[in-house]
Amino acid sequence: MAEDETNTMSFWAHFDVLRGVLFRIGVLLIVLSVAFFVFMPQIFDVVILAPCHDDFPLYRLFDAVSGGLTREPFEMTLINTKLASQLSIHLSTSFEMALVIGFPIVIYLLWRFVRPGLYPREREHAVRAFVAGNLMFYLGVSVGYFLVFPLTLRFLATYQLSEMIPNTITIESYMDNFTVIILAMGIVFELPLLGWLLGRMGLVTREFFGRYRRHAIVVLLVMAALITPTGDPFTLCVVFVPLYLLYEATSKMVKRRGEQQS
């Protein structure tokens, strides 16, 4: 739609356009969910359950770095304890993957709706934020899948309080940890973008990050504790380290006091 047309549109005209955008988003998510539902058994075997097997890339990397000295066979079998669990997980995982994969398209459709009302410079910054936000989200998802979750899984699945208490992991427990850790890492990787936006608004400077670093460490520890489904120190550290590195990366993206934001 043209910019001058947008400025003269009535409230109900805007509402009709927004309704059309939401309808297209709904259709997109439904189509993606159906597609993922059809191929979900293969996706589970090849992707979601891959960290359960000894040939997962991170495990092979540790084996290569250590020269095989720390190699311990790892194979985990999941069980189902509720009649409808596998169907409900099949449905919910299909929709969640549709959201993750369709996220850039959803944001783009919303962007097309608000774009005519923005100034040219605002459009330029919005495009940069859109690209950076998507890249950081998928980077966070990748870190969660290839690093944080398999480390957490292997540690907790092999940890035993007593040899008389074998670990029997349910598919529900596995998927709860899988979903929370990976999606949470995707969200927290948006912190540099948030810091950049706050810096552009003049709300924070690089000196701010240096002054409150010790306070930030405490806050990040709390965030890591909230993100991790379990309370063990190992998982807490695995999540905390990427969060702290993101904090330092964010501080580098913000200008010093008196410097002009570009």
C-alpha positions in Angstrom: 0.0 0.0 0.0 1.2 3.5 -0.7 2.3 5.7 2.2 -0.1 8.5 1.4 -3.0 6.0 1.3 -1.9 4.6 4.7 -2.0 8.1 6.3 -5.6 8.6 5.1 -7.0 5.2 5.9 -9.6 4.9 8.6 -9.3 2.8 11.8 -11.5 0.1 10.3 -9.4 0.1 7.1 -6.3 -0.5 9.1 -8.1 -3.2 11.0 -9.1 -5.0 7.8 -5.4 -4.9 6.6 -4.2 -6.2 10.0 -6.8 -8.9 9.9 -5.6 -10.0 6.5 -2.0 -10.1 7.8 -3.0 -12.2 10.8 -5.0 -14.5 8.5 -1.9 -15.1 6.3 0.2 -15.7 9.4 -2.4 -18.3 10.6 -2.4 -20.0 7.3 1.4 -20.1 7.2 1.6 -21.7 10.7 -1.1 -24.2 9.9 0.6 -25.3 6.6 4.0 -25.6 8.3 2.5 -27.5 11.3 0.9 -30.0 8.9 4.1 -30.4 7.0 6.1 -31.0 10.2 3.5 -33.3 11.5 3.8 -35.5 8.4 7.6 -35.7 8.7 7.9 -35.6 12.5 8.9 -39.3 12.9 11.9 -38.7 10.7 12.7 -35.4 12.4 12.6 -37.1 15.8 14.9 -39.9 14.7 17.4 -37.7 12.9 17.3 -34.4 14.8 15.5 -34.3 18.1 16.7 -37.7 19.4 20.2 -37.3 18.0 21.8 -36.2 21.3 20.7 -39.6 22.8 23.3 -41.4 20.7 27.1 -41.6 21.0 27.7 -40.3 17.4 26.3 -36.8 18.1 28.8 -34.1 16.8 29.6 -32.7 20.2 30.4 -36.1 21.7 32.6 -36.9 18.7 34.4 -33.6 19.0 35.2 -34.3 22.7 36.5 -37.7 21.7 38.7 -36.2 18.9 40.1 -33.5 21.2 40.9 -36.0 24.0 42.3 -38.6 21.7 39.7 -41.1 22.9 40.9 -40.9 26.5 37.6 -39.6 27.9 35.4 -41.6 25.6 32.5 -43.4 27.4 29.8 -45.2 25.4 26.6 -43.2 25.7 23.2 -44.5 24.5 19.9 -43.4 26.1 16.5 -45.0 25.6 13.4 -43.1 26.3 10.1 -44.5 27.5 6.5 -43.4 27.4 4.3 -43.7 30.5 1.1 -42.1 29.5 -1.3 -43.3 26.8 -1.7 -40.0 24.9 1.8 -38.5 25.5 3.3 -39.5 22.1 0.3 -38.0 20.2 0.3 -34.8 22.2 4.1 -34.4 21.8 3.7 -35.1 18.1 1.2 -32.2 17.8 2.9 -29.7 20.1 6.4 -30.3 18.6 5.0 -29.8 15.1 3.5 -26.4 16.0 6.6 -25.3 17.9 8.9 -26.1 15.0 6.4 -24.3 12.7 6.8 -21.2 15.0 10.6 -21.4 14.9 11.0 -21.9 11.2 8.2 -19.5 10.3 9.4 -16.8 12.7 11.2 -14.7 10.0 8.2 -14.8 7.7 5.8 -13.9 10.5 8.0 -10.9 11.4 8.3 -9.9 7.7 4.5 -9.9 7.3 4.1 -7.7 10.4 6.9 -5.5 9.1 5.1 -4.9 5.8 2.0 -3.8 7.8 3.9 -1.2 9.9 6.4 -0.1 7.3 4.4 2.6 5.6 4.1 4.5 8.9 7.8 4.7 9.5 10.3 7.4 8.4 13.0 6.3 6.0 15.7 6.2 8.7 13.4 4.2 11.0 12.9 1.7 8.1 16.6 1.3 7.6 17.2 0.6 11.3 14.2 -1.7 11.4 15.7 -3.8 8.5 19.0 -4.1 10.3 17.3 -5.1 13.5 15.2 -7.7 11.6 18.2 -9.3 10.0 20.3 -9.2 13.2 17.5 -10.4 15.4 16.9 -13.5 13.2 20.6 -14.3 13.0 21.0 -14.1 16.7 17.9 -16.1 17.4 19.0 -19.0 15.2 22.5 -18.7 16.6 21.1 -19.1 20.1 19.0 -22.1 19.0 22.1 -23.7 17.5 24.1 -23.1 20.6 21.3 -24.6 22.7 21.0 -27.7 20.4 24.6 -28.4 19.7 26.2 -27.4 23.1 24.0 -26.6 26.0 21.3 -29.4 25.7 23.6 -32.3 24.9 26.0 -31.4 27.8 23.0 -31.1 30.1 21.5 -34.4 28.8 24.7 -36.4 29.0 25.5 -35.2 32.5 22.0 -35.7 34.0 21.3 -38.9 32.2 24.5 -40.6 33.5 24.3 -39.1 37.0 23.3 -41.5 39.7 22.8 -40.9 43.4 23.2 -44.7 43.9 23.8 -47.6 41.6 20.6 -49.1 43.0 18.7 -46.2 41.4 18.8 -46.6 37.5 17.8 -43.6 35.4 14.7 -44.2 33.3 13.9 -41.1 31.3 10.4 -40.4 29.9 9.8 -38.8 26.6 7.9 -36.0 28.4 10.9 -35.1 30.6 13.2 -35.2 27.6 11.0 -32.9 25.5 10.4 -30.5 28.4 14.2 -30.0 28.8 14.8 -30.0 25.0 12.2 -27.3 24.3 12.9 -25.0 27.3 16.7 -25.0 26.9 16.8 -24.5 23.1 14.1 -21.9 22.8 15.4 -20.0 25.9 18.8 -19.9 24.4 17.3 -18.5 21.2 15.5 -15.8 23.1 18.5 -14.8 25.3 20.7 -14.4 22.3 18.6 -11.4 21.4 20.2 -9.5 24.3 22.8 -7.8 22.1 20.1 -6.5 19.8 18.2 -5.2 22.9 21.3 -3.6 24.1 21.9 -1.9 20.7 18.3 -0.6 20.6 18.6 0.8 24.2 21.9 2.4 23.2 20.4 4.0 20.2 17.7 5.4 22.4 20.3 6.8 24.7 19.2 4.8 27.7 22.5 2.9 28.2 26.2 3.5 27.4 29.3 1.2 27.5 30.2 2.7 30.9 26.8 1.4 32.2 27.9 -2.2 31.5 31.2 -1.8 33.2 29.7 -0.1 36.2 27.1 -2.8 36.8 29.0 -5.9 35.7 29.0 -7.4 39.2 25.3 -6.8 39.5 24.8 -8.3 36.0 26.6 -11.5 37.0 24.1 -12.0 39.8 21.2 -11.3 37.5 22.5 -13.6 34.8 23.0 -16.4 37.4 19.3 -16.0 38.3 18.3 -16.0 34.7 20.4 -19.2 34.1 18.6 -20.8 37.1 15.2 -19.9 35.7 16.1 -21.1 32.2 17.4 -24.5 33.3 14.7 -27.0 34.1 16.9 -28.5 36.8 18.8 -26.9 39.6 22.1 -28.7 39.3 25.3 -26.5 39.3 26.6 -28.1 36.1 23.6 -27.1 34.0 23.6 -23.7 35.6 27.2 -23.1 34.6 26.6 -24.4 31.0 23.8 -21.8 30.6 25.5 -19.0 32.5 28.7 -18.9 30.4 27.0 -18.1 27.1 24.8 -15.5 28.9 27.9 -13.8 30.3 29.6 -13.8 26.9 26.5 -12.2 25.4 26.6 -9.5 28.1 30.2 -8.7 27.2 29.3 -8.7 23.5 26.4 -6.4 24.1 28.7 -3.9 25.9 30.9 -3.8 22.8 28.0 -2.9 20.6 27.0 0.1 22.7 28.9 3.4 22.2 30.7 5.2 25.0 29.2 8.3 26.5 29.5 11.2 24.1 30.0 9.0 21.0 27.3 9.3 18.3 25.3 6.2 17.7 25.3 5.1 14.1 
